[in-house]
Amino acid sequence: MRRKIVAGNWKMNMNLQEGLSLAKAVDNFMQKNESGVEVILCTPFIHLAHITTLFKADNIYAGAQNCSNMDSGAYTGEISAKMIKSTGAQYVIIGHSERRSYYNENDELLNEKIIIALNNDLKVIFCCGEVLSEREKGEYYEVVKAQIEKAFSGISLSDFRNIIIAYEPVWAIGTGVTASSAQAQEMHFFIRSVIEKMYGKEQSDKTVILYGGSCKPSNSSELFSMNDVDGGLIGGASLKEDDFCKIIESFKGK
């Protein structure tokens, strides 16, 4: 069976005190509820070194939301994979649609970031997905396939085993619109077929693919019931303790 994962992407929200309070609350929930679900909190950089010291639950981890494609040097404002690893964090999100659209990050740059993150023993949550115009034109399969193939260029099978994929239909992020469970399953199944061609069926069957697009307590259970949906990359709902914990509970009985 594949791992069940709920990852929270806090984006640029919460000061240090607010973040630590939320992280502690989620950790307390995880200590009391042995659901078999892994939780990853992807926080702003300022939180990382602090929250990794307060986690007591077995299945909760910290992650960053981005990293530089450079090891070190005169790159003012950048944070390296080595720095992230030194905080005790184990994951990093790479390729989020907001990084692609606001900061013009292309597939070649993302490939560099993935390689440097893996070389520093960080696990990667790689985001892929289409915008509304690509969905409406029926180009979504081609777009997602190209994103995956370019981002994982030169990545060996042994390294790929440290990658989680998050499908984020960009048209469903922050809009209140959610891909139907059937649409999510359709794309996750397709992504798994792309991975099979690149890395073989055994690895494809093991690869964790998360759904990331306006997932909330009201729809998480249905989304997570799909065969190829292994959890979620949660945005807005991850900022609310009650909502986030309810999403984790969506896996009960599955």
VENCOR-V600529 format. One record per residue. SS is DSSP state (hx for helix, st for strand, lp for the rest). OMEGA is omega as a letter, one per 40 degrees, with the letter a starting at -180 (* if undefined). BURIAL is # if it has 24 or more other ideal C-beta (glycine too) atoms within 12 Angstrom, else .. Layout:
# VENCOR-V600529
((SS & OMEGA & BURIAL) (SS & OMEGA & BURIAL))
This chain:
# VENCOR-V600529
((lp & i & .) (lp & i & #) (lp & i & #) (st & a & #) (st & i & #) (st & a & #) (st & i & #) (st & i & #) (st & a & #) (lp & a & #) (lp & a & #) (lp & a & .) (lp & i & .) (lp & i & #) (lp & a & .) (hx & a & .) (hx & i & .) (hx & a & .) (hx & i & #) (hx & i & #) (hx & i & .) (hx & a & #) (hx & i & #) (hx & i & #) (hx & i & #) (hx & i & #) (hx & i & #) (hx & i & .) (hx & a & #) (hx & i & #) (hx & a & .) (hx & a & .) (lp & i & .) (lp & a & .) (lp & a & #) (lp & i & .) (st & i & #) (st & i & #) (st & i & #) (st & i & #) (st & i & #) (st & a & #) (lp & i & #) (lp & a & #) (hx & a & #) (hx & a & .) (hx & a & #) (hx & a & #) (hx & a & #) (hx & a & #) (hx & i & #) (hx & i & #) (hx & a & .) (hx & a & #) (lp & i & #) (lp & i & .) (lp & a & #) (lp & a & .) (lp & i & #) (st & a & #) (st & i & #) (st & i & #) (st & i & #) (st & a & #) (lp & a & #) (lp & i & #) (lp & i & #) (lp & i & #) (lp & i & #) (lp & i & .) (lp & a & .) (lp & i & .) (lp & a & .) (lp & a & .) (lp & a & .) (lp & i & .) (lp & a & .) (lp & i & .) (lp & a & #) (lp & i & #) (hx & i & #) (hx & i & #) (hx & i & #) (hx & a & #) (hx & a & #) (hx & i & .) (lp & a & #) (lp & i & .) (lp & a & #) (lp & a & #) (st & i & #) (st & i & #) (st & i & #) (st & i & #) (lp & i & #) (lp & a & #) (hx & i & #) (hx & i & #) (hx & i & #) (hx & a & #) (hx & a & .) (hx & a & .) (lp & i & .) (lp & i & .) (lp & a & #) (lp & a & .) (hx & i & #) (hx & i & .) (hx & a & #) (hx & i & #) (hx & i & #) (hx & a & #) (hx & i & #) (hx & a & #) (hx & a & #) (hx & i & #) (hx & i & #) (hx & i & #) (hx & i & .) (lp & i & #) (lp & i & .) (lp & i & #) (st & a & #) (st & i & #) (st & a & #) (st & a & #) (st & i & #) (st & i & #) (lp & a & #) (lp & i & #) (lp & a & #) (hx & a & .) (hx & i & .) (hx & i & .) (hx & a & #) (hx & i & .) (lp & a & .) (lp & a & .) (lp & a & .) (hx & i & #) (hx & a & #) (hx & a & .) (hx & a & #) (hx & i & #) (hx & i & #) (hx & i & .) (hx & a & #) (hx & a & #) (hx & a & #) (hx & a & #) (hx & a & #) (lp & i & #) (lp & i & .) (lp & i & .) (lp & a & #) (lp & i & .) (hx & a & .) (hx & i & .) (hx & a & #) (hx & i & #) (lp & i & .) (lp & a & #) (st & i & #) (st & i & #) (st & i & #) (st & i & #) (st & i & #) (lp & i & #) (lp & a & #) (hx & i & #) (hx & a & #) (hx & a & #) (lp & i & #) (lp & a & .) (lp & a & .) (lp & i & .) (lp & i & .) (lp & i & #) (lp & i & #) (lp & i & .) (hx & i & #) (hx & i & .) (hx & i & #) (hx & i & #) (hx & a & #) (hx & a & #) (hx & i & #) (hx & i & #) (hx & i & #) (hx & i & #) (hx & i & #) (hx & i & #) (hx & i & #) (hx & i & #) (hx & i & #) (hx & a & .) (hx & a & .) (hx & a & #) (hx & i & #) (lp & a & .) (hx & a & .) (hx & i & .) (hx & i & #) (hx & a & #) (hx & a & .) (hx & a & #) (lp & i & #) (lp & i & #) (st & a & #) (st & i & #) (st & a & #) (lp & i & #) (lp & i & #) (lp & i & #) (lp & a & #) (lp & a & #) (hx & a & #) (hx & a & .) (hx & a & #) (hx & a & #) (hx & i & .) (hx & i & #) (hx & a & #) (hx & i & #) (lp & i & .) (lp & a & #) (lp & a & .) (lp & i & #) (lp & a & #) (lp & a & #) (st & a & #) (st & i & #) (st & a & #) (st & i & #) (lp & a & #) (hx & a & #) (hx & i & #) (hx & i & #) (hx & a & #) (lp & a & .) (hx & a & #) (hx & a & .) (hx & a & #) (hx & a & #) (hx & i & #) (hx & i & #) (hx & i & #) (hx & a & #) (hx & a & #) (lp & a & #) (lp & a & #) (lp & i & .) (lp & a & .) (lp & * & .))
